[in-house]
Amino acid sequence: MPVSEAKKKANAKWNASKDNIMIRPDKETGAAIREAAASTQRSVTQYILDAVDAYRSGGNSLPLDYAAIKAHAEKTGETVPAFVERAVSGQIERDNTLLKMGLKVVK
């Protein structure tokens, strides 16, 4: 089915509002980027944009082992975001319990 003129116009308007940046990594680096993006269940574009945002805000200071996170999420049958959400929520609950008891939260 041919694309309507309205659709072509809408596409052109959307494309005009976006920048286009092309990178050409070697095959091995490209595969590593795709694998890393997939392990966090993000598109390659979103993964790269998130990495740029993290770099601009001082970098990722969390020493996260993404392979271990993915492996554990698979063991529990969860998606990576669901596992991370559960892990963080659980830690927040534990910290709040300690704080209510007047105890110090240990790093």
MIDOSE-1310 file (N, C-alpha, C; in nm, 2 decimals, decimal comma, always signed):
residues 107
mpvs	+0,09/-0,12/+0,00/+0,00/+0,00/+0,00/+0,09/+0,12/+0,00; +0,06/+0,22/-0,09/+0,14/+0,34/-0,09/+0,12/+0,43/+0,03; +0,23/+0,50/+0,06/+0,22/+0,59/+0,18/+0,15/+0,72/+0,14; +0,06/+0,76/+0,23/-0,03/+0,88/+0,20/+0,06/+1,00/+0,21
eakk	+0,01/+1,11/+0,14/+0,08/+1,24/+0,15/+0,08/+1,29/+0,29; -0,03/+1,27/+0,37/-0,03/+1,31/+0,51/+0,08/+1,24/+0,59; +0,09/+1,11/+0,56/+0,19/+1,04/+0,64/+0,33/+1,08/+0,60; +0,36/+1,11/+0,47/+0,49/+1,16/+0,43/+0,52/+1,30/+0,49
kana	+0,42/+1,38/+0,50/+0,43/+1,51/+0,56/+0,46/+1,50/+0,71; +0,39/+1,41/+0,78/+0,41/+1,39/+0,92/+0,55/+1,34/+0,94; +0,59/+1,24/+0,86/+0,73/+1,18/+0,87/+0,84/+1,29/+0,85; +0,82/+1,37/+0,75/+0,91/+1,48/+0,72/+0,92/+1,58/+0,84
kwna	+0,81/+1,61/+0,90/+0,81/+1,71/+1,01/+0,88/+1,64/+1,13; +0,85/+1,52/+1,16/+0,92/+1,45/+1,27/+1,07/+1,44/+1,25; +1,11/+1,40/+1,13/+1,25/+1,39/+1,09/+1,32/+1,52/+1,10; +1,25/+1,63/+1,07/+1,31/+1,77/+1,08/+1,34/+1,81/+1,22
skdn	+1,26/+1,75/+1,31/+1,28/+1,79/+1,45/+1,39/+1,70/+1,52; +1,45/+1,61/+1,45/+1,55/+1,52/+1,51/+1,69/+1,55/+1,45; +1,79/+1,52/+1,53/+1,93/+1,52/+1,47/+1,96/+1,38/+1,43; +2,06/+1,36/+1,34/+2,10/+1,23/+1,29/+2,25/+1,22/+1,31
imir	+2,29/+1,13/+1,40/+2,43/+1,11/+1,43/+2,46/+0,97/+1,40; +2,56/+0,94/+1,31/+2,59/+0,81/+1,27/+2,73/+0,77/+1,33; +2,74/+0,65/+1,39/+2,87/+0,60/+1,43/+2,89/+0,48/+1,35; +3,02/+0,45/+1,33/+3,06/+0,33/+1,26/+3,17/+0,25/+1,34
pdke	+3,13/+0,18/+1,45/+3,23/+0,11/+1,52/+3,27/-0,02/+1,44; +3,38/-0,08/+1,48/+3,41/-0,20/+1,42/+3,31/-0,31/+1,46; +3,31/-0,42/+1,39/+3,20/-0,52/+1,42/+3,20/-0,57/+1,56; +3,32/-0,59/+1,62/+3,33/-0,64/+1,76/+3,27/-0,54/+1,86
tgaa	+3,30/-0,41/+1,84/+3,25/-0,31/+1,93/+3,10/-0,29/+1,91; +3,06/-0,29/+1,79/+2,91/-0,28/+1,76/+2,84/-0,39/+1,82; +2,89/-0,51/+1,81/+2,82/-0,63/+1,88/+2,82/-0,61/+2,03; +2,93/-0,56/+2,09/+2,93/-0,54/+2,23/+2,83/-0,43/+2,27
irea	+2,82/-0,33/+2,19/+2,72/-0,22/+2,23/+2,58/-0,28/+2,22; +2,55/-0,36/+2,11/+2,41/-0,42/+2,10/+2,39/-0,52/+2,21; +2,49/-0,60/+2,25/+2,47/-0,69/+2,36/+2,44/-0,62/+2,49; +2,52/-0,51/+2,52/+2,50/-0,43/+2,64/+2,36/-0,37/+2,65
aast	+2,32/-0,32/+2,53/+2,19/-0,26/+2,53/+2,08/-0,36/+2,55; +2,09/-0,48/+2,49/+2,00/-0,59/+2,51/+1,99/-0,64/+2,65; +2,11/-0,64/+2,72/+2,11/-0,69/+2,85/+2,04/-0,59/+2,95; +2,02/-0,47/+2,91/+1,95/-0,37/+2,99/+1,81/-0,35/+2,94
qrsv	+1,77/-0,43/+2,84/+1,64/-0,42/+2,77/+1,61/-0,28/+2,72; +1,71/-0,22/+2,66/+1,69/-0,09/+2,60/+1,73/-0,10/+2,45; +1,68/-0,01/+2,37/+1,73/-0,01/+2,23/+1,87/+0,05/+2,23; +1,94/+0,02/+2,12/+2,08/+0,07/+2,11/+2,08/+0,22/+2,12
tqyi	+1,98/+0,29/+2,05/+1,98/+0,43/+2,06/+1,96/+0,48/+2,21; +1,86/+0,42/+2,28/+1,84/+0,46/+2,42/+1,96/+0,43/+2,50; +2,02/+0,32/+2,48/+2,14/+0,28/+2,56/+2,25/+0,39/+2,54; +2,28/+0,43/+2,42/+2,38/+0,53/+2,39/+2,34/+0,66/+2,45
ldav	+2,21/+0,70/+2,43/+2,17/+0,83/+2,49/+2,18/+0,83/+2,64; +2,15/+0,72/+2,71/+2,16/+0,71/+2,85/+2,31/+0,71/+2,89; +2,40/+0,65/+2,81/+2,54/+0,66/+2,84/+2,59/+0,80/+2,83; +2,55/+0,87/+2,73/+2,59/+1,01/+2,72/+2,54/+1,10/+2,84
dayr	+2,41/+1,08/+2,87/+2,35/+1,15/+2,99/+2,43/+1,12/+3,12; +2,47/+0,99/+3,14/+2,55/+0,95/+3,26/+2,68/+1,02/+3,25; +2,75/+1,02/+3,14/+2,88/+1,09/+3,12/+2,87/+1,24/+3,15; +2,76/+1,30/+3,10/+2,75/+1,45/+3,12/+2,72/+1,48/+3,26
sggn	+2,65/+1,39/+3,34/+2,62/+1,41/+3,48/+2,73/+1,36/+3,57; +2,84/+1,33/+3,52/+2,95/+1,29/+3,61/+2,98/+1,14/+3,60; +2,91/+1,07/+3,51/+2,94/+0,93/+3,49/+2,87/+0,84/+3,58; +2,87/+0,72/+3,56/+2,80/+0,62/+3,64/+2,90/+0,58/+3,75
slpl	+2,87/+0,63/+3,87/+2,96/+0,60/+3,98/+2,92/+0,47/+4,05; +2,82/+0,40/+4,00/+2,78/+0,27/+4,06/+2,86/+0,16/+3,99; +2,93/+0,08/+4,07/+3,01/-0,03/+4,01/+2,92/-0,15/+3,99; +2,83/-0,14/+3,89/+2,74/-0,25/+3,86/+2,79/-0,35/+3,77
dyaa	+2,77/-0,48/+3,80/+2,81/-0,59/+3,72/+2,68/-0,63/+3,64; +2,67/-0,57/+3,52/+2,54/-0,59/+3,44/+2,53/-0,74/+3,40; +2,64/-0,81/+3,38/+2,62/-0,95/+3,34/+2,57/-1,03/+3,46; +2,61/-1,00/+3,58/+2,56/-1,07/+3,70/+2,41/-1,04/+3,72
ikah	+2,38/-0,91/+3,70/+2,24/-0,87/+3,72/+2,15/-0,94/+3,62; +2,19/-0,95/+3,49/+2,11/-1,02/+3,39/+2,10/-1,16/+3,42; +2,21/-1,23/+3,46/+2,21/-1,37/+3,49/+2,12/-1,40/+3,61; +2,12/-1,31/+3,71/+2,03/-1,34/+3,82/+1,89/-1,32/+3,79
aekt	+1,86/-1,21/+3,71/+1,72/-1,19/+3,66/+1,67/-1,31/+3,58; +1,75/-1,36/+3,50/+1,71/-1,48/+3,42/+1,68/-1,60/+3,52; +1,77/-1,62/+3,62/+1,74/-1,72/+3,72/+1,61/-1,71/+3,79; +1,57/-1,59/+3,82/+1,45/-1,57/+3,89/+1,33/-1,55/+3,80
getv	+1,35/-1,55/+3,66/+1,24/-1,54/+3,57/+1,19/-1,40/+3,55; +1,27/-1,30/+3,59/+1,23/-1,16/+3,58/+1,30/-1,09/+3,47; +1,24/-0,98/+3,43/+1,31/-0,90/+3,34/+1,42/-0,82/+3,42; +1,52/-0,77/+3,35/+1,62/-0,69/+3,43/+1,56/-0,57/+3,50
pafv	+1,47/-0,49/+3,44/+1,41/-0,38/+3,51/+1,33/-0,43/+3,63; +1,26/-0,54/+3,61/+1,17/-0,59/+3,73/+1,26/-0,63/+3,84; +1,37/-0,70/+3,81/+1,46/-0,74/+3,92/+1,53/-0,62/+3,99; +1,57/-0,53/+3,91/+1,64/-0,41/+3,97/+1,53/-0,33/+4,05
erav	+1,41/-0,32/+4,01/+1,31/-0,25/+4,08/+1,28/-0,32/+4,22; +1,28/-0,45/+4,21/+1,25/-0,53/+4,33/+1,37/-0,52/+4,43; +1,49/-0,52/+4,37/+1,61/-0,51/+4,46/+1,62/-0,38/+4,53; +1,59/-0,27/+4,45/+1,60/-0,14/+4,51/+1,49/-0,12/+4,61
sgqi	+1,37/-0,16/+4,57/+1,25/-0,14/+4,66/+1,28/-0,21/+4,79; +1,33/-0,34/+4,78/+1,36/-0,41/+4,90/+1,47/-0,34/+4,99; +1,57/-0,29/+4,93/+1,67/-0,22/+5,01/+1,62/-0,09/+5,07; +1,53/-0,02/+5,00/+1,47/+0,10/+5,06/+1,39/+0,06/+5,18
erdn	+1,31/-0,05/+5,17/+1,24/-0,10/+5,29/+1,33/-0,13/+5,41; +1,44/-0,20/+5,38/+1,53/-0,24/+5,49/+1,59/-0,11/+5,55; +1,63/-0,02/+5,46/+1,69/+0,11/+5,52/+1,59/+0,18/+5,60; +1,47/+0,19/+5,56/+1,36/+0,26/+5,63/+1,34/+0,20/+5,77
tllk	+1,34/+0,07/+5,77/+1,32/-0,01/+5,90/+1,44/+0,03/+5,99; +1,56/+0,02/+5,94/+1,68/+0,06/+6,03/+1,67/+0,20/+6,08; +1,63/+0,29/+5,99/+1,62/+0,44/+6,03/+1,51/+0,46/+6,13; +1,40/+0,39/+6,12/+1,29/+0,40/+6,22/+1,34/+0,34/+6,36
mglk	+1,43/+0,25/+6,35/+1,48/+0,19/+6,48/+1,59/+0,28/+6,54; +1,63/+0,38/+6,46/+1,74/+0,47/+6,51/+1,87/+0,42/+6,48; +1,88/+0,32/+6,39/+2,01/+0,26/+6,36/+2,07/+0,32/+6,23; +2,20/+0,31/+6,22/+2,27/+0,37/+6,11/+2,26/+0,28/+5,99
vvk	+2,24/+0,34/+5,87/+2,24/+0,26/+5,75/+2,39/+0,25/+5,70; +2,43/+0,13/+5,69/+2,57/+0,11/+5,65/+2,59/+0,10/+5,50; +2,70/+0,16/+5,46/+2,73/+0,15/+5,31/+2,78/+0,02/+5,27
